[in-house]
Amino acid sequence: MSPLTLHRRKLLGAAASTAIGAVAPVWAQGSGQSGSSRSPALLQIADMSAGQVDVSKDFMVGMRSAWQDINARGGLRGKVIGLQTFEVDGTSNGLRNALDFLRAQPNVLAVVGSVGDRVAAGMADVLRREMPDIAHVAPWLQNFKYEAADNTFAIFASRREQIVYAVKSLSTMSVNEIGAVYASATELANYKEEVDAVAGQLKLRVTSYGPSADLAQLGSSLVPTSPRILLFLGGTPELLQFSRGIDKQAMQRYIIAMADVNLNVLQQMGLSRHAQVIATQVVPMVNSQLAVVRAFRETLGRLYDEPPTPHSLSGYIAGRYAYEVLNSMDAPMSRASALLAFQRRNTIDLGGLRVDPGQRRSANAFVTQSMIAADGRIVG
């Protein structure tokens, strides 16, 4: 059966457990209906709440495209691997439901690509405490505090590493003052100390803003003497609100955002003409000529009616990494053998991209930046 070309919005709205052809994964949404298949499967937990949905949807598409392509090429050791998706609302009850669903699925080899950040952190914690026998692989984990778990294998640069990269890049531009905008009390609690420490090391002055219930008002409250370069800690909806507030004061600002911000969504929604947004990202540029990125673009273009984004590339890389490690198992497929394979934390070369989960906390974590140009194009 030839692969189907699907539009993401239609796929994500499909009913639970809808089969998408012979080579496609099995989808299961948060209803807990999983189908009767007992064949080997992976489970992805996805946060579809308003603050995370723009990241989660793209990440899910990337993961699904990876496994559809893998299955079309023979699967894992000749077996088609199902990819089940359990959607949650970002609450603790949602995580508990996801855990109950996982307990009822003994055929699930590993939890792969938990997304967004809160869900990834929550799953790392709950799996460490309640299901330490299952691997939690390549989550969209931004907060380094949750990495003590022996069964979580993070491969993407953390928020802390993104902050270090962003602030260092500013220091090389002879910038001596920055603003730090915290969209919520959570960002303030998690990252202010880190921002202040890194800025202090680089001899940069920091003015902190927020958290605020009205980010548009916060943006409009900036004055000519406020820093023109702002580090933004928050998601896409919050940044959009903040930038619209900036539009009410006629001075150009440069906003350095973290990897949770979706530039494609900002591009479509329209930014303030006075806000130039630069986003850190934890994967190569989507127009890179690395073999893994070329394969991603070809697969995404063949299977989905979607433009490539850093988040869908992240999901694709998570899927390919999981496959390479699972394919290295030297025992029959099971949760135990899968966990053992990931615990080796071997460095994997994914078509020119070096993935080293054993060194994620090093200064060599992969981070780069892209921006929305004045003409609306996303450039790196």
N, C-alpha and C positions, 0 to 999 in steps of 0.2 A: 504493500500500500504506500503510495507516495505521501510525503509529509504534507500536512495541511497548513496553509497560510491563514493565520488567525490574527484578528485584531485584539490587542490586549484587553480593552474594556469589555468586549464580549466574553472573552475567556474568563476574566475575573468575576464576571457576573453569572457564570454557569452554575448549574445546580450541583449539589454535593455528589461526589463520586462519578461525575460524568466522564466517560471514556473518550479520549481523543485519539482514536486510531490505534493500530497495532503497535506502533513504535513509541507512542507517547506515554508519559507517566499517568498515574491514577490520581485524580484530584479529590480531596475531601475537605470540605469547609467546616466551620466551627460547630456544626450541628452534631458532630460526633459520629455521623454515619460514614463508615469506612469501606463498605463493600465486603465481599466474602473472600477476597484473594488472600492467600497465605504466602504468596511469593515474596522474595526479599524486597524490602522497601526502605525508603528514607522518609523522614518527616521534617517538614519546615514549619516553624511557628512564625506567623506574620501578624504584626500589629497594624490594624486597619483603622485606628483612631485618627481623628482629624489632623493631629500634629505630626503623625508619622506616615500617613498613607502615601504621600508623594514619593518617599524613599522606598517604602515597602513594595509598592506596585512595580517599580522599575527593577528592584532587586529580585523579586519573584520571577519576572519575565526572563531575566538573565539566567537564573538558576534553571528554570524550566527549559529554556532553549538549549542549555548545556546537556541536560539529561535526555531530552528528545533526540539530540544529535548522537549522543553516546549509545542510546538504545537502537537507533536506526543503523548504527555501525556494528551491531552485535552485542551490545550491552556489556555487562560485567561478567567475565568468564562465560560468555555465551548465554547469560540470563538477562532478560529485560528487568530493569529495576524500577519499581513504582516510586513516584515522588508524591507523597500526600502532603497537602497544605491544610493546616489548621489555623483559621483566622481568629484573632482575639481583639479585644477592645482596649488593651493596654492596662486593664485593671488586674488586681491580685486574683479576683474571681476568674478572670479569663485565663490566667496562668494555671490556676488550679484545674480548670476544665481541660486545658491542654495536657497537663500531667496525667489526669485520669484517662484521657484518650490514649496517650502513649502507653500507659500500663496495660491497656486492652489490646495492644498491637504487638504481640511477641515477634512478629516477622520484621519489625522495624530494626534495622541494623544500627542506625545512628540518627541523631537530630542534626540537621545540616542547615546552615544559613538562617538562623534565627534573626529576625529583623522586625522593628527598628531597635534603637539603642536600649530603651527601657525593658523591652521584652527580652533582648539578648542578655542583659544583665540579670533580669529576674530568672531566666531559664538557667543561666550559669549557676546561680545561687541554689535554686531548688533542685537541680540535678546533682549538684555536689552533695547536698544533704540527703536527698531521698532516693536518687537513682544513680549512684556512682559507678554502676556497671555499664553505662551507655555513654558513648562518645558524643560530645557536643562540639560540632565542627564548624569552623569558619563563620562564627556569628558576626553580625554587624555590631560589634562591641566597642563602644567609644570610651567607656569608663574603666580605667585600669584597676580600680579597686576590687573588681570581681574576678581577678585572674588567679586566685589562689587554688581554684578547683583543678584537681589532677585530671579531670575528664573533659575540660574545656580546652579547645585548641584554636586560639585566635590567630589570624593571619594578617589582619589589617591594622594599620597604624592607629593608635588610640588618640583620643582628643588631646591628651597631654602632648603627644609627639607632634600633632598638628599645630598646636599652639607654639611649641618650640620652633618649628619650621617657619611659621608665619611671622613670628616676632623677629627671628634671625634674619629673615628676608627683608624686613623693614630696616633693621639696623645697618644692612649693607647699602641702603639707599640714603644714608645720612639723615634719617629721621630720628629726632630726639624726644618726641612726645607722641603718645597714642591715647586714644580713648578705648575703654573696654565696656561694651554694652552687654548686660546680662538680661536675657529675655524673661527669665523667671527666677524664683528663689532657688530652684534646683540647680540651675547653671551657676548662680552666685555661690552656692555652698560647695559645689563640686570643683569649680575651676578658678575662682578668684585668687586663691593662694598660689596656684600654679602660674597664672598670668603675672601676678605681681613679682613672683620669684624670678621668672625668666626675664622679665623686663628689667628687674634690678640688676641681674647679672650682665645685661647688655647696656646698662646705664641709660635706660629709657624711662621717662616720666610717664606715669599712668594716671588718667582720670577715669574713675568708674562711674557708670550710669546704670540705673535700674536696680532691682527689677521694678517693672511698672505694669499696672493693669491696663494702661493705654499707651501702647508703644508708638502710635502715631503722634500722640501728644508729646511723648518723650523726644521723638525726632524733631518736632517743631520747636522744642524748647532750646535747641542748640543755638549758640550765639557765635558771632564772628571770632571770638577768642577760643571757642571750643576746638579740640583737636580735629584736624581735617581727615586724619586716618583713624578709622574705628575698627577694632576687633569685635566681631559680633558673635556672641555665644547664644545660639538658639536655632530654631528650625526655619523652614521656608515660609510658613504663614506669618510668623513673627517678623521675619526680615522684611517681608512685603509691607506689613503695617508700618514698620519703622521707616522704611524708605519713603512711603507716602507722606509721612510727617515731615521728612527732610525737604520734600518738594515745596513746603510752605515757607522755607527760608532759602534765599537765593545765594547759596554758597556751595560749591562743589565739595562733596565728601567721598572718600574712598573707603569702602567697607570690605574688610577682610573676613570672610565667613568660613565656617568649618565644613567638614564633609557631609553633614546632615542637610545642608542646603542644596536644593535642586535647581541648578541654573536654568535648565530647560523650562521648568515651571515658571520661574521668574521672567524668563524671556517671553513666554506666552502671555503672562498676566500684565506685564508692563511695569517697569521700574520708574522711579522718579528720575527726571532728566538731570537732577543734581546728585545722583548716587551712582558711583561706579563700583560694581561688585566684583570682587576677586574671591574665588572659592578654593580652599584646599581640597585635594582629593587623594585617595589612598590607593589608586590604581593608575596605570599609565593613561595618557591622553587617548580618547576614543579614536583619534585619527592616527595613532601611532602605527608604525610599520612592523612592530614586534609580531612574531608569528601568532601568538595567542590572541592579540587584538585583531589581527586580520581574520583569524578563524571566527572570532566573536562577531565581527561585522557581517561576515558571510552567512553565519548561522542565523543571526537575528533577522537579516534581510530576507532569508529564505523562509523562515517560519512565522515571522510576526510583522505586522504593519506598524512598526515602531522605529523611531530614530534611536541610534545608540546614545547612551548616557553613561556617565561614570558609575551610577548606581546599578544599571543593568549589566555593565561590565564587571562590577564587583560581584554580582550574583553569579555571572558566568564563571568567573575565576573561582568562586567558592565551590561551584559544582564540579569544575574540572579538577580542582585540588582534591576534593573528596574522592573522585573516581580514581585518581592516580594512587592515592594511599590505599584505598580498598582493593585495587588491583594488585597491590604488592603483598597482600595477605598470603602467608604460607600455610594456612590451615583452612578447613571448610568455612564458608561464610556463616558467621554468627555474631551476636553482639560482642562476645568475649574476644574473638579474633579481630574484629574491627577495632575495638578499643585498644588492643595490644598494638595493632599496626599504627594507629595514630600516636600512641604513647612513645613510639620511637622518635617522634618529632624530626624525621629526616627532612633535609632540604630537598625541595622538588623544583625542577626547572620546567615551567609551564611555557613552552614556546618563547624562550628568551626572558621571561620574568622569573626571578629567583624568589621562591616562597620558602621562608625559613621560620616556622612557628617556634623553634627553640630560641630564637634571637629577637623576638618581636619587641622586646624592651630595649634593644640596643639603639645607638645613634644612627644606625643604618636603615631604620624603618622607612618604607617607601611612602613618600609624600611629594606631591607636586601641586601646581596651581593652574587654574584657568580663569577666564574672566569673560564678562559680557562687554564686547567692544561698543564704541559709540554708535555703530551702524546696526547693532542688535545681534551680530554674530558672536558665537562662543568660540574663543580662541585660547590656545595654550602657549 
